[in-house]
Amino acid sequence: MNDFSTEYVKFFRQSSPYIHAHHGKTFVITLGGEALAHENLTNIINDIALLSSLGVRMVLVYGARPQIECRLKEKGLQSDFCQNRRITDKQSLECVMDAVGNLRALIESRLSSSLVNSPMQGASIRVVSGNFVTAKPLGVLDGIDFQHTGGVRRIDDKAIHQLLDNDYIVLLPCLGLSPTGEVFNIEVEELATHTAIHLQAEKLILFGKQAGVVGENGQLISQLSPGVAGRYLDELKKQDEQIHLTRLLSSAITACLGGVERAQLVNFQEDGSLLLELFTRDGRGTMISADRYEEIRTATIEDVTGILELIRPLEEAGALRRRSRKELEREIGLFRVIDLDGTIIGCAAIHPFPGEKTAELACLVVHPEYRRNQRGDSLLEAIVEQAKQQKLEQVFVLTTQTIHWFIERGFRQTNAEALPPSKRQQYNVKRQSKILMLVI
């Protein structure tokens, strides 16, 4: 196979567990007006159609901020804002309804059954919208009457689930009706959050102007807990230019705290960002997750196959001594693993010698595609902490190819005389392994 074919097969195999995992799950996808106005919309719609064909149950919640502004400008009108929310008077409401109605037609036409000249040509995508959202007025806040700006009172989750069960994509505009028949303008992020929580959706996906949250080093943060995300949110609120991201991150946190498994921020400007976020382990945005998406834990017997697959290439290259499945099964309790969404991407073992108050660090491996974010350091810290809990005083390692990595982390080279007697007898002179010791 050529390089392209090899990469294609590799990607397809890696994505297949996610295809299986997402089938039958409910996703709420948020498309703001900025996303609907962007040239990448066609690709986003095609990817949404693809998700539908894979059995994902989807609710599309859409907003219309720039389109509303455009219509107001055309009529010589201007909306006032308070607390970053539009005050929707009667004249503004007409512009809101006009913009929202036109966007509904746009989305439905893009998701039309033929999907001509798209990867999903010939697919049958059924879309439905309706009065699923009961709204309530915001009323008067701090002396300001928000008039036809409202919030969510109720989501008709039963009706939406029935439609999803029948393979419809449900379309929710950023409007709601009151029991008295009044129309209210609702923030798209608020509506999406309430919808995801009421439907007990597995995912809330929020398209934004950027891929997600960026750390102090300027790199995208792929995963955050709601608590840590809250600290980033506090900082973003101090930056006026980050209002858009602030809304999305706040929505993601609220959704997770409300029972949604995962909320994911992705970039509407990047072609394929939705698929890369959903079908690759590292994703392409920032995920807020209440569960432990990536963790270091004690290995179990179910991890044996994953560890063997991880260490086999290094054994074949002579960097690690060979371990049989039986040996690994016998010593599995000595291993710690990095579990990334159900896949073992790193491992390390500790072999204690209590009589000598020392332990051997063995088989420290991180998958080549995940050797960043200091995962090797995290495994080392976990092993050292385990040694400390066992009241040991030293950790040693035998290595042929990673000498400097350990020296940079405080290990000092020594000789075989420093090894515990039983380990000294097993020392293979032919391998010429360097012996490094760390006092803990």
N, C-alpha and C positions, 0 to 999 in steps of 0.2 A: 504493500500500500504506500501511496505517497504521503507527504506530511499532512496535507489537507484531510485526506481520508482518515489518517490515524487520529488527528485532533477531533474530527467529527464523531468517530466511533467512541473516543474517550469521553467527549461531552455528553453524548447520548446515554452512555452507560452511567455516568455520574448523575445525570438528570432523572433517570428512570425512577429512583426511589421517591423523588419529589413529585413526579407525575402520579405515582400511586398514592402518595400521602395527600395530595390536594384533591383527588377525585372525590366528589360528593360533599366537599367542604363549602362553607359559605364565606364569600369575600365581599366586603363593602369597599368599593373603589371610589375615591374622591377626585373629581376633575374640576379644578377651578376654572374661571373664565380665561385666565392666562394660558392654561394648557389647551383649552378649546380654540384659542386664537393662534396657537403656534403651528408652524409648518410640520412639526412631527406628529400632529394629531392623527393623520392617516395611519402611521405605523402603530400608534397606541391602540387605535380602534382594531386594527388587524390582530394585534396581540391579545386584545380582550376577546375577540372572536375565537382565537386559537384556544384560550383558556376555557371558553364555553364548550368547544368541541371535545376538550379533555375531561368534561364532567364537572367543572367548577361552577358552583351556584353563585351568581353575581348580582349585586345591587350597585348601580352606578348613581352616585350623588353628584350633581353638578352645580357650579356657581356661575356668576355672570358679572363680576365686579367691573372689568374694563368695558364690557358691552353696555352695561348700564350707564357708565360714565359717558360713553360715546353718544348714546341716545339723549342723555340730559344736555350734552353740549349742542347737539343738533337743534334742540328746542330752546336753547338759551337759558337752561335751568342749571342749578347747582345744588347739590345735597350738602347739608351740614353734617358734621361728624361729632360724636361725643364718645369718649372712651374707645376710640377706634371703631365705632359702629355707626353705620349710616342711619340718619334720622329720615325715615321714609314718610313724606307727606303724600297727599292725594296725587299731586302732579308727578312726583317721583315714582309713585307706585305704578302709574301707567307705563313709565319707561322700564321699570323692573319687569312687569308682566310681558311687555313687548320683547325685551331682550331674552328673557327666560323661554318664552314661546318659540322664538326663532332658533335658540340653541337646541331645544328639544327636537325640532324638525331636522336640524343639522345632524345630531347624534343618531337619530332614527334612520336618516338617509344613509349615513356612513355604515350603519349596522344592517343595511338592507340585505335581503336574502341572497342576492347574487354576489355581492362583494367583488364586483368586476375588477380584473387586473390586480388582485391581491392574492396572497398565499392561501387565503380561505375561499377562493372562487368556487361557487357551487354549493357552499355550506348554507344551511338554513338556520338563520339566527332570528329568534322571535323576541321582540322588545315590547314591553307594556309599561304604561304610566297610569297614574290615577290619584285619587284623593286618599292616600295612605297616611298622610301627616296631618294631625290636628294641632293647630297652633294656638298660642296665647300671646297677648300683647305684652311687650316689655313694660309698658305703662310709663310712669313718670319716675325718673331716676335723677337724684340730685337737682331737682327742679326742672329737668328737661323732659318734655313729652316726646317720646320716640314714635308716637303715632302708629304707622303701619309697619314698624319694625317689631318683630316678634321672636318668640322662642318656641321650643318643642313642648307641647303638652302631652301628646300621645302618638305612638307609632302603631299602625295596624299590622303587627308582626304576623298575626295568624293569616291574613290575606296575602301578605308578601310571601310567606312560607309556602302557601298553596300554589302560588305562581311559580316559585322556584322549583317546587316538586314536579311541575309540569314543563320544566326546561325553558322557562322564560327568563330573559334578563329584565330586571325591574329597574326602571328609570325614575329617580326622584329629583325633581327640581328644588331649588332653594326657596320654595314657597310652601306655606301651610294655610289651611282653612280653619277658621274658628267654627264652633257649633252654630254661630249665628250667621255664617256665610261670609264673613269678612276674610280678606286675603292679607297675609302678613309675609314680609320679607325676612327670611331666616338666614343667619350666617351658614355658609355651606359646611364649614368645619364642625359647627355645633350639630347640624342635622346629621352629618355622617357619623359623628361619635354616638349620638343617641340611637341611630339606626343600628350600628354595629352592636351596641350593648343590648338593645331590645331583641335583636335577632339571635343573640349569643353567637355571633360570627366568630370564625376561627381567625380571620385576618381583617384588619382595616388598613387599606393601602392609600397613601396620600401623595398625590403628585405635586411636586413643588418646583421652584425655580432652580434649586440646587439639589444635590444627591442626598443631603442630610446634614448631620451635625459634624462639625470639624473641630478637632482637638487643638491644643496649644501648639502642636508641631505642624499644624496645617494639613494634617492627614484626616481623611474621612474616618469617622468612628462607626464601625459596622454593627455594633450591638451595645445596648445600654439597658440597665434595669430602670424601672420607673423612678426609683429614688435618685439614682445618679443623673438621669435625664432631667429631673426636676432642678438639680443644681445648675445644669447648663441652661435651662429655661430662665432661671433667675438672672443669669448674666445676659442672655439675649434680650430680655425685657428692657435692659438699660441702653440698648442700641436701636435707635429709631429706624435704621435701615434694615433691621432684621424682623420687622413686623410680620412679614409673610411667613418666615420660618417659625416665628414665635407661635403663630396661630396653629400651624401644623403640629409642632412638637407638643403644645398644650393639649391638642386633640388626641394625639397618640398616647400621652400619659394617662389622660382621663379614661380613654377606652380600655387600656390595660388594667387600670385600677377598678374598672367596672366589670371585668370578667372576660374581655376579649383576649385571646391567647397572645397575639402578636400584632403590633401596629408597625407598619413599614413606610418610611419616607423614601421616595424615589424621584429622580429628575425627569420632568416631562420633556426636556430638551434633548435628551440622549436616546437615540434609537436603540430599542431593545432593553432599556433599563428595567422594565417590568419583568421580562423573562429572565434576565440575569439575576435579578433579586430573588425570584421565586425558585429557580432551577439550578442554582449553583450554591456551594456551601458558604462561600465568602460574601455572596450577594453583591449588590451594586448601590446600596443605600444605607440608611441607618435603621435598624430594627429595635423597637422598644419591646421588651419581652419580660413578662413576669416570671417565666420559667427559667431554668438554668440551661440556656442554649449551648453554652460551652462551659465545661467544668473539668477540674482535675479531681479524680476519685480513685478509690481502691478498685482494682480490677476484679472481675468475677469470671467464672468459668465460661460465661457467654462471650467474653472478650478474647478468648484464645485465638480464634480464627483471625480476628482483626489485628492482633499483635503479630501473629505469624506473617500476615501479608505485609505488615509495616516493616518488619526486621529482615525479611528474606533477601531483598536486594543488597543490604549491607553484609549479610552473611556470605552471599555469593561473591561479593567484592573483597572479602577477607577482612572487612573492618570489624565484624563481630564474629565471635565463635558460634558455631551452629548449635541450635537448640531443637530438640525433637518436640513433637506435640505432647508426648507423655511427660517430658521434663517440664515443659511450660505449664501443663495442667497441674503438675505436682507443686510448682512454685508460684502459682497464679496469685496467691495471697500476698506475695512479696512485691507485686507490681502496682504502680500507680499509672493511670492512663489519662490522656486528654481526650474527652468525649466531646466532639463537635456535632451536635444535632444527630446523635446516634452513630457517628463514624469515629473510629479510633484514629487520631492523627498524631499521637505522641505517646510514649511510654518510658518508664524507667523502673528499675528494681532496686531494692535494698536488701542486702544479705547481712544480717547482724552477727557479730561475734561478741556476745555479751561479756564473756570472760576477759576479753582484752579491751572492752569498752570502745570498740570500733565497729565499723560497718563498711561493706563494699557497695559502692554505687555501680550498677551494671546496666547494660542495655538501654542507655539513654538515647532515644531516637525521636526525631520529629520528622514527619513527612516533608519531603522537599518543597511541596507547594505551600506549606504553612510555616516555613522557617522565618517568621517575622513576628512582631509584637512580643518578642522576648519569651516565646513559649518554652524554649529550652531552659531559660533562667527560671521560669515558673516551676518546671518539673524539678530542677535542682533544688529550689527552695522548699518544695514539698517533701523531697527526700531528706534534706537536712533537718527540717522541722520534725519529721518522723523519727529521725535518729535522736534528736534532742529529747523527745518525749520518752524514748527508751533509755534515757540517761546515758547515752554514749558520748564520747568525747572527740572522736575523729571519724572522718569518712575518707576512704581511699578509692581510687579508680585505676583500672588498668586499661591503657589505650594505646593504639598504634597510629592514629591519624588525627586526633583532636587534642593534641597536647597543649597547644597555645590557648585554645578556648578555655580549658580548665585553669591554666596558669593565670589568665586574665581575670578569673573569678576567685583567686586567692589560694589555689592549690599550689603545693610546692613539691618538686620532684624529689623522690627518695629511692631507696633500693629495696631488694627483696627481704632484707633483714628486718625491715619495719612492718612486714606483713604478719598477721597472726600465723602461728605455726602450721595449722591445718591448711591455710591458704598457701603458705610458702611451699608446702609439699606438692601442691597442685600447679604451681607456677610453671608455665610452659616456656622454657628458655628459647625454643625455636621461634616463637612468635615475636620475641623481642619487644614485648609490650612495655611501655614506660609506666612507672608506678608513681602516682601523684597522690598527695595526702592533704586533707584540709582539716585544720583544728576548728572545732565548732563550739 
